Amino acid sequence: MSPARYDTALPLSGSRFSAAYRIAAETPAAAEAAARALAVEQTIEFPAELVGGTIAREVIARVESLEETAPGVYAAELSFAAELVGGELTQLFNVLFGNSSLLPNVRLERIGPSPELARRFPGPRYGIAGLRRVLDVPAGPLLSTALKPLGLGPAELAEMAYRLALGGVQLIKDDHGLADQAFAPFEARLEAVTAAVARAERESGMKAIYAPNVTAPGEEALRRARLARAAGAGAVMVAPGLVGFDRMERLAREVGLPVLSHPAFLGGFVPKGDGGISHYALFGQLQRLAGADAVVFPNYGGRFAFSREECAEVNAGLKDELAGLPPALPAPGGGMSLERVPEMRRLYGEDLIFLIGGALHRRGPDLTENARYFRRLVAEAE
């Protein structure tokens, strides 16, 4: 049996994209072996000694660099042939971290798309600049809140949205738990809340939009997003961890509304020990590749365990240069208080969505006045 039985005559373009990984290994030799194994696992998943020619030279990922960054920790950069993706976001994610996501000692740190890849996946349709145009806010943070608690009906949610928009909250979104329950059916909620926000906008003279949650099984997510567009909703919210990043990318491409990404079900992907996906890549780069214009994630010091450093990573991943893809807005939330507005602004900068939920209700029953107080706090934090 020949040791190199398999090859291909398929010509490849030579275009490559890259990814950076963190490898935990006891010795440099073990790190080198892990990097080589990663290159094979993420491409041919086959005995490397049985392939030759183009497959060996180009189809198997290349280990471009390997460097020890701390005792027992190595930074590896791999490059991949563009043809491995086949023009599909699902396959891109598979190449970046498919089987290797199951390894306990490897973490995906960041990606480096090629210009060709960026043309295929152009990222946010609106991004920071587009959302600012939609909301007529040329500079400074944007204000957002969620409709909750779960259990309220369409009329109650619409009244809440009206009062909050009247007070100046610019982006009013569904709670991620609102789907198509009997107490608040999607279509009835969509109609009532969209009309209420539009009425508040007319009365206040301030721009406000509603982002219904369109997370749903299969094609139903797209159907609901199209209903939202037809009803006059200004944006949609979707949880890519539940519907798939490819479905979110399709929403962004086909529906034409700004897309707000929610982190439900993504917590299991973040670093656990030496594995997982970095906050920079998961909540920043991958979200942009999949078309999110704004990304909700847990702020540090709230109900969840994200650190200040991890939140700074997310902010950077949403805004750093990424093969020319537009930057997206961070929307940190998860138990934020109004009093934390100044420190959040210092961390995230001017391009930020303040997502305040229950704290707007704790201040008292007058939601319009609470929203106006929220606006004053943000303005004074400049």
Rosetta blueprint (number, residue, H / E / L):
1 M L
2 S L
3 P L
4 A L
5 R L
6 Y E
7 D L
8 T L
9 A L
10 L L
11 P L
12 L L
13 S L
14 G L
15 S L
16 R E
17 F E
18 S E
19 A E
20 A E
21 Y E
22 R E
23 I E
24 A E
25 A L
26 E L
27 T L
28 P H
29 A H
30 A H
31 A H
32 E H
33 A H
34 A H
35 A H
36 R H
37 A H
38 L H
39 A H
40 V H
41 E H
42 Q L
43 T L
44 I L
45 E L
46 F L
47 P L
48 A H
49 E H
50 L H
51 V E
52 G L
53 G H
54 T H
55 I H
56 A H
57 R H
58 E H
59 V H
60 I L
61 A L
62 R E
63 V E
64 E E
65 S E
66 L E
67 E E
68 E E
69 T E
70 A E
71 P L
72 G L
73 V E
74 Y E
75 A E
76 A E
77 E E
78 L E
79 S E
80 F E
81 A E
82 A H
83 E H
84 L H
85 V L
86 G L
87 G L
88 E L
89 L H
90 T H
91 Q H
92 L H
93 F H
94 N H
95 V H
96 L H
97 F H
98 G L
99 N H
100 S H
101 S H
102 L H
103 L L
104 P L
105 N L
106 V E
107 R E
108 L E
109 E E
110 R E
111 I E
112 G E
113 P L
114 S L
115 P H
116 E H
117 L H
118 A H
119 R H
120 R H
121 F L
122 P L
123 G L
124 P L
125 R L
126 Y L
127 G H
128 I H
129 A H
130 G H
131 L H
132 R H
133 R H
134 V H
135 L H
136 D L
137 V L
138 P L
139 A L
140 G L
141 P L
142 L E
143 L E
144 S E
145 T E
146 A E
147 L E
148 K L
149 P L
150 L L
151 G L
152 L L
153 G L
154 P H
155 A H
156 E H
157 L H
158 A H
159 E H
160 M H
161 A H
162 Y H
163 R H
164 L H
165 A H
166 L H
167 G L
168 G L
169 V L
170 Q L
171 L E
172 I E
173 K E
174 D E
175 D L
176 H L
177 G L
178 L L
179 A L
180 D L
181 Q L
182 A L
183 F L
184 A L
185 P L
186 F H
187 E H
188 A H
189 R H
190 L H
191 E H
192 A H
193 V H
194 T H
195 A H
196 A H
197 V H
198 A H
199 R H
200 A H
201 E H
202 R H
203 E H
204 S H
205 G L
206 M L
207 K L
208 A L
209 I E
210 Y E
211 A E
212 P L
213 N E
214 V L
215 T L
216 A L
217 P L
218 G L
219 E L
220 E H
221 A H
222 L H
223 R H
224 R H
225 A H
226 R H
227 L H
228 A H
229 R H
230 A H
231 A H
232 G L
233 A L
234 G L
235 A L
236 V E
237 M E
238 V E
239 A L
240 P H
241 G H
242 L H
243 V H
244 G L
245 F H
246 D H
247 R H
248 M H
249 E H
250 R H
251 L H
252 A H
253 R H
254 E H
255 V L
256 G L
257 L L
258 P L
259 V E
260 L E
261 S E
262 H L
263 P L
264 A L
265 F L
266 L L
267 G H
268 G H
269 F H
270 V L
271 P L
272 K L
273 G L
274 D L
275 G L
276 G L
277 I E
278 S L
279 H H
280 Y H
281 A H
282 L H
283 F H
284 G H
285 Q H
286 L H
287 Q H
288 R H
289 L H
290 A L
291 G L
292 A L
293 D L
294 A E
295 V E
296 V E
297 F E
298 P E
299 N L
300 Y L
301 G L
302 G L
303 R L
304 F L
305 A L
306 F L
307 S L
308 R H
309 E H
310 E H
311 C H
312 A H
313 E H
314 V H
315 N H
316 A H
317 G H
318 L H
319 K H
320 D L
321 E L
322 L L
323 A L
324 G L
325 L L
326 P L
327 P L
328 A L
329 L E
330 P E
331 A E
332 P E
333 G E
334 G L
335 G L
336 M L
337 S L
338 L H
339 E H
340 R H
341 V H
342 P H
343 E H
344 M H
345 R H
346 R H
347 L H
348 Y H
349 G L
350 E L
351 D L
352 L L
353 I E
354 F E
355 L E
356 I L
357 G L
358 G H
359 A H
360 L H
361 H H
362 R H
363 R L
364 G L
365 P L
366 D L
367 L H
368 T H
369 E H
370 N H
371 A H
372 R H
373 Y H
374 F H
375 R H
376 R H
377 L H
378 V H
379 A H
380 E H
381 A L
382 E L
